Amino acid sequence: MLQEPDHLILDLQSYGMRLTDHRVGLSARKGGAGPTDHKAISVGDRTVMVPVYTDSAKYSPFEATGPGLDGGAVLLRDGVPVARIKYPRQARFYALQTLDGIPYWKIAQLHSHDVLATTVLQNCIRYADRASSCQFCAIGQSLAENRTIARKTPEQLGEVARAAMLLDGVKHVVLTTGTPNVVDRGAAVLCESARGIRAAADIPIQGQCEPPRDHGWFQKMRDAGIDTLGMHLEAVTPEVRARIMPGKATVSIERYYAAFDAAIRVFGWGQVSTYILAGLGDTAEAILESCERLVALGVYPFVVPFVPVSGTPLAGHPAPSPEFMREILPKIGRMVARAGIRSADIKAGCGKCGACSALASYEG
Protein backbone atom coordinates (compact mmCIF):
# COMPACT_ATOMS: atom_id res chain seq x y z
CA MET A 1 0.00 0.00 0.00
CA LEU A 2 2.80 2.44 0.83
CA GLN A 3 4.78 4.43 -1.74
CA GLU A 4 8.28 5.55 -0.75
CA PRO A 5 7.66 8.82 1.16
CA ASP A 6 10.23 11.09 -0.52
CA HIS A 7 9.09 10.12 -4.01
CA LEU A 8 5.47 10.42 -2.95
CA ILE A 9 5.99 14.00 -1.74
CA LEU A 10 7.73 14.95 -4.97
CA ASP A 11 4.89 13.47 -7.03
CA LEU A 12 2.19 15.11 -4.92
CA GLN A 13 3.76 18.55 -5.10
CA SER A 14 4.12 18.34 -8.88
CA TYR A 15 0.77 16.74 -9.73
CA GLY A 16 -1.38 18.06 -6.90
CA MET A 17 -4.24 16.16 -5.34
CA ARG A 18 -8.02 15.89 -5.75
CA LEU A 19 -10.28 15.89 -2.68
CA THR A 20 -13.27 13.56 -2.59
CA ASP A 21 -14.73 15.27 0.48
CA HIS A 22 -15.46 18.95 -0.19
CA ARG A 23 -15.43 19.67 3.56
CA VAL A 24 -11.67 19.05 3.61
CA GLY A 25 -11.20 21.80 1.06
CA LEU A 26 -12.88 24.37 3.27
CA SER A 27 -9.68 24.76 5.28
CA ALA A 28 -7.41 24.91 2.22
CA ARG A 29 -5.95 28.27 1.19
CA LYS A 30 -7.30 29.64 -2.09
CA GLY A 31 -5.89 32.74 -3.77
CA GLY A 32 -3.73 35.42 -2.18
CA ALA A 33 -0.06 35.64 -1.24
CA GLY A 34 2.26 32.89 -0.07
CA PRO A 35 1.70 29.15 -0.53
CA THR A 36 -1.86 29.22 -1.82
CA ASP A 37 -4.26 26.90 -3.66
CA HIS A 38 -2.71 24.30 -1.31
CA LYS A 39 -3.82 21.93 1.43
CA ALA A 40 -1.57 20.83 4.29
CA ILE A 41 -1.35 17.08 4.82
CA SER A 42 0.86 14.89 6.98
CA VAL A 43 2.69 12.00 5.31
CA GLY A 44 4.37 9.93 7.97
CA ASP A 45 6.10 12.41 10.29
CA ARG A 46 6.23 15.23 7.71
CA THR A 47 3.65 17.92 7.02
CA VAL A 48 3.68 19.10 3.41
CA MET A 49 1.74 21.57 1.32
CA VAL A 50 0.03 19.99 -1.70
CA PRO A 51 -1.75 21.87 -4.51
CA VAL A 52 -5.49 21.17 -4.56
CA TYR A 53 -7.03 24.18 -6.36
CA THR A 54 -4.66 24.51 -9.32
CA ASP A 55 -5.75 23.66 -12.86
CA SER A 56 -3.39 20.68 -12.97
CA ALA A 57 -4.65 19.31 -9.65
CA LYS A 58 -8.05 18.70 -11.26
CA TYR A 59 -6.39 16.02 -13.41
CA SER A 60 -4.01 14.63 -10.80
CA PRO A 61 -3.66 10.85 -10.48
CA PHE A 62 -3.85 11.41 -6.69
CA GLU A 63 -7.12 11.51 -4.82
CA ALA A 64 -7.61 11.76 -1.06
CA THR A 65 -10.60 10.51 0.89
CA GLY A 66 -12.29 12.45 3.66
CA PRO A 67 -10.91 12.02 7.19
CA GLY A 68 -12.01 9.14 9.38
CA LEU A 69 -12.70 9.36 13.08
CA ASP A 70 -8.97 9.40 13.81
CA GLY A 71 -8.38 12.27 11.38
CA GLY A 72 -6.64 9.93 8.95
CA ALA A 73 -7.42 9.45 5.29
CA VAL A 74 -6.39 7.23 2.40
CA LEU A 75 -4.38 8.59 -0.50
CA LEU A 76 -5.14 6.90 -3.81
CA ARG A 77 -3.09 6.95 -6.99
CA ASP A 78 -5.08 5.98 -10.07
CA GLY A 79 -7.58 4.42 -7.70
CA VAL A 80 -4.98 2.33 -5.84
CA PRO A 81 -4.22 3.08 -2.15
CA VAL A 82 -0.62 4.25 -1.77
CA ALA A 83 -0.46 5.89 1.67
CA ARG A 84 -2.22 6.88 4.84
CA ILE A 85 -2.29 10.63 5.40
CA LYS A 86 -3.66 13.02 7.99
CA TYR A 87 -5.11 16.50 7.77
CA PRO A 88 -3.83 18.96 10.39
CA ARG A 89 -6.67 20.30 12.50
CA GLN A 90 -8.13 23.77 12.06
CA ALA A 91 -6.21 26.38 14.07
CA ARG A 92 -7.94 27.27 17.34
CA PHE A 93 -6.91 30.92 17.11
CA TYR A 94 -9.05 31.28 13.95
CA ALA A 95 -12.13 31.43 16.21
CA LEU A 96 -10.96 34.66 17.89
CA GLN A 97 -11.18 38.29 16.83
CA THR A 98 -9.74 41.64 17.85
CA LEU A 99 -11.67 44.08 20.02
CA ASP A 100 -12.68 45.99 16.90
CA GLY A 101 -14.08 42.83 15.30
CA ILE A 102 -11.35 41.68 12.90
CA PRO A 103 -11.09 37.87 12.81
CA TYR A 104 -7.61 36.65 13.68
CA TRP A 105 -7.51 34.54 10.49
CA LYS A 106 -7.63 37.78 8.45
CA ILE A 107 -4.48 38.95 10.22
CA ALA A 108 -2.35 35.80 10.03
CA GLN A 109 -2.67 32.21 8.84
CA LEU A 110 -1.43 28.85 10.08
CA HIS A 111 0.96 27.35 7.53
CA SER A 112 1.92 23.68 7.68
CA HIS A 113 1.11 22.76 11.29
CA ASP A 114 3.23 25.04 13.49
CA VAL A 115 4.08 28.18 11.49
CA LEU A 116 2.27 31.52 11.69
CA ALA A 117 2.54 33.53 8.48
CA THR A 118 1.25 36.88 7.35
CA THR A 119 1.67 39.45 4.62
CA VAL A 120 1.90 42.58 6.75
CA LEU A 121 1.32 44.91 3.80
CA GLN A 122 -1.15 43.36 1.35
CA ASN A 123 -0.27 45.45 -1.68
CA CYS A 124 2.77 46.12 -3.83
CA ILE A 125 3.95 48.94 -6.06
CA ARG A 126 4.36 46.43 -8.89
CA TYR A 127 1.08 44.52 -8.59
CA ALA A 128 -1.41 46.89 -10.23
CA ASP A 129 0.44 46.93 -13.57
CA ARG A 130 0.87 43.53 -15.18
CA ALA A 131 3.68 45.00 -17.26
CA SER A 132 5.77 45.18 -14.08
CA SER A 133 4.15 42.69 -11.71
CA CYS A 134 5.40 39.22 -10.93
CA GLN A 135 3.31 37.01 -13.20
CA PHE A 136 2.82 34.36 -10.52
CA CYS A 137 1.72 36.78 -7.78
CA ALA A 138 -1.78 36.84 -6.27
CA ILE A 139 -1.15 39.25 -3.40
CA GLY A 140 -4.24 41.31 -4.23
CA GLN A 141 -6.74 38.47 -4.55
CA SER A 142 -7.44 37.81 -0.89
CA LEU A 143 -7.72 41.55 -0.19
CA ALA A 144 -10.19 42.03 -3.05
CA GLU A 145 -12.26 39.12 -1.71
CA ASN A 146 -12.24 40.48 1.88
CA ARG A 147 -10.26 37.55 3.23
CA THR A 148 -7.58 39.76 4.76
CA ILE A 149 -6.88 43.39 5.61
CA ALA A 150 -4.56 45.76 3.79
CA ARG A 151 -2.21 46.56 6.68
CA LYS A 152 -1.71 44.55 9.83
CA THR A 153 -0.68 46.74 12.75
CA PRO A 154 2.17 45.74 15.06
CA GLU A 155 -0.35 45.43 17.92
CA GLN A 156 -2.59 43.11 15.93
CA LEU A 157 0.34 40.92 14.95
CA GLY A 158 1.52 40.64 18.54
CA GLU A 159 -1.97 39.75 19.73
CA VAL A 160 -2.42 37.02 17.12
CA ALA A 161 1.09 35.61 17.56
CA ARG A 162 0.57 35.24 21.30
CA ALA A 163 -2.77 33.48 20.78
CA ALA A 164 -1.32 31.16 18.13
CA MET A 165 1.53 30.18 20.44
CA LEU A 166 -0.76 29.47 23.40
CA LEU A 167 -3.63 27.79 21.54
CA ASP A 168 -1.91 26.03 18.64
CA GLY A 169 1.71 25.53 19.63
CA VAL A 170 3.05 27.74 16.83
CA LYS A 171 6.85 27.72 16.93
CA HIS A 172 7.93 30.46 14.53
CA VAL A 173 6.57 33.36 12.48
CA VAL A 174 7.02 34.37 8.84
CA LEU A 175 6.52 38.05 8.01
CA THR A 176 6.41 38.95 4.34
CA THR A 177 5.24 42.08 2.60
CA GLY A 178 4.40 43.58 -0.72
CA THR A 179 7.08 46.02 -1.84
CA PRO A 180 5.94 49.52 -0.76
CA ASN A 181 8.80 51.53 -2.31
CA VAL A 182 12.14 51.15 -4.08
CA VAL A 183 14.24 52.40 -1.15
CA ASP A 184 13.81 50.21 1.94
CA ARG A 185 11.62 47.79 -0.08
CA GLY A 186 9.60 46.75 2.96
CA ALA A 187 12.33 46.58 5.59
CA ALA A 188 10.78 49.43 7.60
CA VAL A 189 7.34 47.84 7.89
CA LEU A 190 8.96 44.52 8.81
CA CYS A 191 10.82 46.24 11.66
CA GLU A 192 7.61 47.72 13.02
CA SER A 193 5.84 44.38 12.74
CA ALA A 194 8.61 42.44 14.46
CA ARG A 195 8.71 44.86 17.36
CA GLY A 196 4.95 44.43 17.79
CA ILE A 197 5.31 40.66 17.97
CA ARG A 198 8.30 40.79 20.32
CA ALA A 199 6.34 42.99 22.72
CA ALA A 200 3.72 40.26 23.08
CA ALA A 201 5.45 36.93 22.40
CA ASP A 202 8.90 35.38 22.61
CA ILE A 203 8.98 33.56 19.29
CA PRO A 204 11.51 33.34 16.43
CA ILE A 205 10.69 35.51 13.40
CA GLN A 206 11.68 35.51 9.75
CA GLY A 207 11.32 38.70 7.70
CA GLN A 208 11.04 38.57 3.91
CA CYS A 209 11.56 41.48 1.51
CA GLU A 210 13.49 42.57 -1.54
CA PRO A 211 17.04 43.81 -0.88
CA PRO A 212 16.91 47.35 0.52
CA ARG A 213 19.18 49.91 -1.10
CA ASP A 214 20.90 50.62 2.21
CA HIS A 215 22.31 47.46 3.73
CA GLY A 216 22.17 49.16 7.11
CA TRP A 217 18.55 47.97 7.23
CA PHE A 218 19.80 44.46 7.97
CA GLN A 219 21.07 45.49 11.38
CA LYS A 220 17.89 47.48 12.00
CA MET A 221 15.80 44.38 11.24
CA ARG A 222 17.97 42.25 13.49
CA ASP A 223 17.68 44.80 16.31
CA ALA A 224 13.88 44.85 15.86
CA GLY A 225 13.75 41.12 16.65
CA ILE A 226 13.97 39.47 13.23
CA ASP A 227 16.07 36.30 13.55
CA THR A 228 16.35 35.23 9.92
CA LEU A 229 15.96 36.98 6.59
CA GLY A 230 14.49 35.82 3.29
CA MET A 231 15.29 37.66 0.06
CA HIS A 232 13.77 35.72 -2.79
CA LEU A 233 15.29 35.39 -6.24
CA GLU A 234 12.43 33.16 -7.47
CA ALA A 235 14.23 32.68 -10.82
CA VAL A 236 18.01 32.55 -11.25
CA THR A 237 18.70 33.65 -14.82
CA PRO A 238 18.19 37.20 -16.13
CA GLU A 239 16.12 36.04 -19.10
CA VAL A 240 13.59 34.16 -17.01
CA ARG A 241 13.44 36.92 -14.38
CA ALA A 242 12.76 39.58 -17.02
CA ARG A 243 9.97 37.51 -18.54
CA ILE A 244 8.31 36.30 -15.35
CA MET A 245 8.84 39.28 -13.01
CA PRO A 246 9.78 42.31 -15.11
CA GLY A 247 9.54 44.85 -12.28
CA LYS A 248 11.42 42.84 -9.69
CA ALA A 249 14.05 41.94 -12.31
CA THR A 250 15.20 45.57 -12.25
CA VAL A 251 16.83 44.61 -8.94
CA SER A 252 19.65 42.67 -10.56
CA ILE A 253 20.92 39.28 -9.53
CA GLU A 254 24.25 40.87 -8.59
CA ARG A 255 22.41 43.29 -6.28
CA TYR A 256 20.86 40.27 -4.59
CA TYR A 257 24.23 38.60 -4.10
CA ALA A 258 25.72 41.77 -2.64
CA ALA A 259 22.75 41.91 -0.25
CA PHE A 260 23.15 38.23 0.66
CA ASP A 261 26.79 38.81 1.53
CA ALA A 262 25.94 41.81 3.72
CA ALA A 263 22.99 40.09 5.39
CA ILE A 264 24.99 36.99 6.33
CA ARG A 265 27.35 39.23 8.29
CA VAL A 266 24.39 40.37 10.41
CA PHE A 267 22.15 37.30 10.70
CA GLY A 268 24.80 34.60 10.60
CA TRP A 269 25.71 31.56 8.52
CA GLY A 270 22.61 29.71 7.35
CA GLN A 271 20.19 32.33 8.69
CA VAL A 272 19.62 34.04 5.33
CA SER A 273 17.61 32.23 2.67
CA THR A 274 16.17 32.64 -0.79
CA TYR A 275 13.21 31.04 -2.56
CA ILE A 276 13.88 29.51 -5.99
CA LEU A 277 10.84 28.41 -7.97
CA ALA A 278 11.77 25.43 -10.12
CA GLY A 279 9.72 25.15 -13.29
CA LEU A 280 9.62 28.78 -14.45
CA GLY A 281 12.14 28.15 -17.22
CA ASP A 282 15.53 27.94 -15.51
CA THR A 283 17.45 24.81 -16.46
CA ALA A 284 18.52 22.27 -13.88
CA GLU A 285 22.13 23.31 -14.52
CA ALA A 286 21.37 26.99 -13.89
CA ILE A 287 19.58 26.23 -10.64
CA LEU A 288 22.38 23.99 -9.40
CA GLU A 289 25.06 26.55 -10.29
CA SER A 290 23.15 29.26 -8.44
CA CYS A 291 22.72 27.03 -5.40
CA GLU A 292 26.46 26.36 -5.32
CA ARG A 293 27.12 30.09 -5.29
CA LEU A 294 24.48 30.74 -2.63
CA VAL A 295 25.68 27.96 -0.35
CA ALA A 296 29.25 29.23 -0.61
CA LEU A 297 28.00 32.51 0.89
CA GLY A 298 26.09 30.72 3.65
CA VAL A 299 22.65 31.30 2.11
CA TYR A 300 20.05 28.52 2.27
CA PRO A 301 18.58 27.95 -1.23
CA PHE A 302 14.98 26.90 -0.63
CA VAL A 303 14.14 25.29 -3.96
CA VAL A 304 10.45 24.50 -4.40
CA PRO A 305 8.34 23.31 -7.32
CA PHE A 306 6.47 26.21 -8.92
CA VAL A 307 2.73 26.12 -8.20
CA PRO A 308 0.56 27.96 -10.75
CA VAL A 309 -1.99 30.03 -8.81
CA SER A 310 -5.51 30.54 -10.10
CA GLY A 311 -6.33 34.05 -11.28
CA THR A 312 -2.75 34.92 -12.26
CA PRO A 313 -1.21 35.15 -15.76
CA LEU A 314 0.64 31.89 -15.02
CA ALA A 315 -2.46 29.98 -13.88
CA GLY A 316 -2.08 27.58 -16.81
CA HIS A 317 1.69 27.26 -16.58
CA PRO A 318 2.73 23.66 -15.92
CA ALA A 319 4.35 22.66 -12.65
CA PRO A 320 7.78 21.03 -12.95
CA SER A 321 7.78 17.28 -13.38
CA PRO A 322 8.71 15.02 -10.46
CA GLU A 323 11.66 13.86 -12.56
CA PHE A 324 12.99 17.42 -12.77
CA MET A 325 12.76 17.80 -9.00
CA ARG A 326 14.44 14.41 -8.48
CA GLU A 327 17.29 15.60 -10.66
CA ILE A 328 18.06 18.69 -8.58
CA LEU A 329 16.88 18.24 -4.97
CA PRO A 330 19.25 15.41 -3.92
CA LYS A 331 22.23 17.41 -5.23
CA ILE A 332 21.10 20.57 -3.44
CA GLY A 333 20.48 18.57 -0.27
CA ARG A 334 24.07 17.36 -0.33
CA MET A 335 25.30 20.92 -0.92
CA VAL A 336 23.58 22.39 2.11
CA ALA A 337 24.55 19.46 4.30
CA ARG A 338 28.23 19.86 3.38
CA ALA A 339 28.02 23.59 4.10
CA GLY A 340 26.34 23.05 7.47
CA ILE A 341 23.21 25.05 6.66
CA ARG A 342 20.52 22.41 7.02
CA SER A 343 16.91 23.51 7.31
CA ALA A 344 16.68 22.20 10.88
CA ASP A 345 19.32 24.73 11.96
CA ILE A 346 17.43 27.74 10.60
CA LYS A 347 15.81 29.65 13.47
CA ALA A 348 12.61 30.59 11.63
CA GLY A 349 11.04 30.81 8.21
CA CYS A 350 10.08 28.93 5.09
CA GLY A 351 13.27 26.92 4.87
CA LYS A 352 12.88 25.74 8.46
CA CYS A 353 9.24 24.78 7.83
CA GLY A 354 10.12 23.01 4.58
CA ALA A 355 6.51 22.05 3.82
CA CYS A 356 6.54 23.45 0.27
CA SER A 357 9.47 21.29 -0.88
CA ALA A 358 10.95 17.84 -0.37
CA LEU A 359 14.44 19.37 -0.06
CA ALA A 360 14.81 18.61 3.65
CA SER A 361 14.45 14.88 2.88
CA TYR A 362 17.79 14.99 1.07
CA GLU A 363 19.83 16.90 3.65
CA GLY A 364 20.65 13.95 5.84
PEURWO-V376761 format. One record per backbone hydrogen bond with DSSP energy under -0.5 kcal/mol. CO is the residue of the C=O (numbers start at 0). NH is the residue of the N-H. Records with the same first field share a line. If there is no record, write none. Layout:
CO = NH  NH
This chain:
3 = 7
4 = 8
5 = 9
6 = 10
7 = 11
8 = 12
9 = 13
10 = 14
11 = 15
17 = 19  63
19 = 21
20 = 23  24
21 = 25
22 = 25
23 = 26
24 = 27
28 = 36  37
33 = 35
36 = 51  52
37 = 28
38 = 49
40 = 42  47
41 = 43  85
42 = 45
45 = 42  47
47 = 40  49
49 = 38
50 = 16
53 = 57
54 = 57
55 = 58
56 = 59
60 = 77
61 = 17
62 = 75
63 = 19
67 = 70
70 = 86
71 = 67
72 = 84
73 = 64  75
74 = 81  82
75 = 62
76 = 79
79 = 76
81 = 2
82 = 74
83 = 43
84 = 72
85 = 41  87
90 = 93
91 = 94
92 = 95
95 = 103
97 = 100
100 = 102
101 = 97
102 = 105
103 = 106  107
105 = 148
108 = 110  116
110 = 113  114
113 = 170  171
114 = 110  116
115 = 173
116 = 108
117 = 119  175
119 = 151
120 = 122  177
123 = 126  127
125 = 128
127 = 129
128 = 131  132
131 = 246  247
132 = 245
133 = 136
134 = 313
137 = 140  141
139 = 143
140 = 144
141 = 146  147
142 = 145
149 = 121
150 = 152
152 = 156
153 = 157
154 = 158
155 = 159
156 = 160
157 = 161
158 = 162
159 = 163
160 = 164
161 = 165
162 = 166
163 = 167  169
164 = 168
170 = 203
171 = 115
172 = 174  205
173 = 117  175
174 = 207
175 = 119
177 = 179
178 = 124
182 = 212
183 = 186
184 = 209
185 = 189
186 = 190
187 = 191
188 = 192
189 = 193
190 = 194
191 = 195
192 = 196
193 = 197
194 = 198
195 = 199
196 = 199  200
200 = 202
203 = 172
204 = 226  227
205 = 174
206 = 229
207 = 176
212 = 214
213 = 216
214 = 217  218
215 = 219
216 = 220
217 = 221
218 = 222
219 = 223
220 = 224  225
221 = 224
224 = 226
227 = 206
228 = 272
229 = 208
230 = 232
232 = 234
233 = 276
236 = 240
237 = 241
238 = 242
239 = 243
240 = 244
243 = 134
244 = 248
246 = 249
247 = 250
249 = 251
251 = 255
252 = 256
253 = 257
254 = 258
255 = 259
256 = 260
257 = 261
258 = 262
259 = 263
260 = 264
261 = 265
262 = 265  266
263 = 267
267 = 270
270 = 228
271 = 299
272 = 230
273 = 301
274 = 233
275 = 277  303
276 = 279
277 = 305  319
282 = 286
283 = 287
284 = 288
285 = 289
286 = 290
287 = 291
288 = 292
289 = 293
290 = 294
291 = 295
292 = 296
293 = 296  297  298
294 = 297
297 = 269  271
298 = 300
299 = 273  301
300 = 302
301 = 275  303
303 = 277
305 = 307
308 = 311
311 = 314
313 = 316
320 = 324
321 = 325
322 = 326
323 = 327
324 = 328
327 = 331
328 = 332
329 = 333
330 = 334
331 = 335
332 = 336
333 = 337
334 = 338
335 = 339  340
336 = 339
341 = 344
342 = 345
348 = 352
349 = 353
353 = 356
354 = 48
355 = 304
357 = 360
358 = 361
359 = 362
